Amino acid sequence: MSLQRPKAADPYSQLPPVPSFTVVSDDITDGRELAVDHIFSGGGQHGGNQSPHLSWSGFPIQTKSFVVSCFDPDAPTPSGFWHWTVIDLPFSTTDLNRGVGSGDRGLPHGAFHVRNDMGTADYAGAAPPQGDGEHRYYFVVHAVDTPTLGVDRTTTPAAVAFNLAFHTLARAIIVPTYQR
């Protein structure tokens, strides 16, 4: 079976435009391949399954909280693949350490993960199908206009993204890649 298909559009270019701000990382670089530490461990892959360090600045002063997500629009599904979603990060949070995606323990008070498309409430590293070509991983920090997004742990990442369409003040994006 062939997985050949057109390349997916930049998912954030399909949303209403918002201002941008800066996100940087000690672990990932825009347009560069993810290190083995950030790919999935399992299913024939031997990665570290660690979320990367992220740090952000220059967001609007009206920001009340942040949501951080990782999305692969190149997955062979009509809806892409959600790898990571962290909700209700306090406005005083301006960075996440490497590996904080392993569960809620290391998150600031009030912040939490929703289940990714692997079904776990944590970071799921890159795991594209063998030979499927280069996948893009959109690590996005959303500056939010409310202290809580009003969702709970059972909310899907797609429903979180829907809510963000109404509450995002600005967005910072860094897009590494990976292929097997």
N, C-alpha and C positions, 0 to 999 in steps of 0.2 A: 504494500500500500504506500502510495506517495503522499507526502505531506506538503507538496509544493502548493503555494498559495501566494497572493499578493502580500506585500509588506503592510502591516497595519499602520494606520495614521498615528501621529503623536496624539495620545488620548487627551492631553491637556489643551491642545490647540482646538479641540472640539467643544470646549466649555466656554462660558462667558469670560471675557478677558478680565484679569485682575492684575494689579501691580506685582512686581517680583521683588524678592530680597535675596540675600546671599546664604547659601549653604555650602560648607566645605567638609572635608573628611580627611582623617589621617590614614584611612583604609581604602577608600575608593576614589576614582577619578573619572570625571565625565568623559565618555567615549572610550575608556580603557577597560580591559577585561578584569572581571572580578578575580580576586585571589582565591585559592582553594579554601581559605578560612570562611568564606562567605557563600560557598555552594553547599547544596544539600548533602547529607550523609545518609545513604540508604539507596535502595533500588539500583545497586551497581555503581553508585558514586561514593567517593571517599573524601568528603569535605568536612569542614569544621562546623558548618551550620551556625555560624555566629553572625549576629547583626553587626554591621559596621559602625564605627564611631561617626557621629554627625554633629556639626556645630553650626549655628545660624546667627545672623545679625542683620540689622537694617530693616526689620519688620515695622509695620505701622504702630504708632504709639497707642492706638485704640485696641490693640490686640489684648484679648482676655485669656486665651489659651491656644494650644497648638495641637494638631493632629499630625502624626508622621505615618507615612505609608510607603509600601514598595509594591509596584504593579508591573507585570510583564504583559504588554499588549500583543506580543508575538507568539504567545502560547497557541497551540492548534485548537482553539475553542472560539466560539463567537463572542465570548465575553472576556477574553484574556485570562490572567491568573493573578490573584492577590496573594502576595507572599508575606505581607506584614502590615498591620494597622494598629497603632497606638493612639488611644483617645484621651482627651481631657488632660493633656500635659499643662501644668500651670504656666502662666505668662512669664514667670521668673525663670523657667527652664530654657536654656539656650544651647544645651548640648545633651547628647546621649552617648554614654561610653560604649565601646565595643562589647558585644555580648549581652547587653541589657535586654535584648529581645528574647532571652531564654525563658521569660515568664514575668509575672507582675512584681516579684520581690524587689527587683532593683529599680523600679520606676518611682518617680516622685508620688507623694500622697495624692490620692484621687485619680491618678492615671491608671489605665488598664488596656489590655489587649482584647481585640475581638478575634474570633477564629479566622484563620487564613483559609485558602482554598484546599489545603491539605487536611483541614478539620481540627487543627490545633491552635490554641491561643498563645502564639509565640511567633518568632521569626522562622520562616521556612526558606532555606537557602535556594539558590538557583538550581533548577533541575530540568533543563530543556531536553526534549527527546534527542537521542543519539542521531547525529547527521541532519538535524533540522535547521542548521545554519545559526547565524548570530541572533541572539535575543537581547532586547534592551530591558533594563531594570530601572524603572522610574522611582527613585527615592525622592519623596516629596514631603516638604514641611509646609503645612497649611497654617497660616495665621488666622485665628478664628475670632469672631466678634462677640462671643459669649463664653463664660467660664466653663460651662459644660455643654456638650453637643446635644444632650437629651436622649442619648441612646444607651443601651446596656450591653452586657457581655454576649447576649444572644443575637445581637444585630449583625447582619452580614456586612462584609466590607463594601459591597455594592450599595447597600442602604446607607452606610456611613458616607460614601461618596455622594450619594443623592442629597443627604442633609448638608454636606459641605458646599454644595452648589449655592445654598442660600445663606451661608455663614462665613465664607472665605473672604478675608480682607485682602490677602496677598498670598503668594505661593513661591517657594524656593525649590528648585529641581536640580538634581544631579543624576546623570544617566550612564552608569557603567554597562558593560555588555558581558555576555558569556555564551559559549557554544561548546557542545561535546562532539 
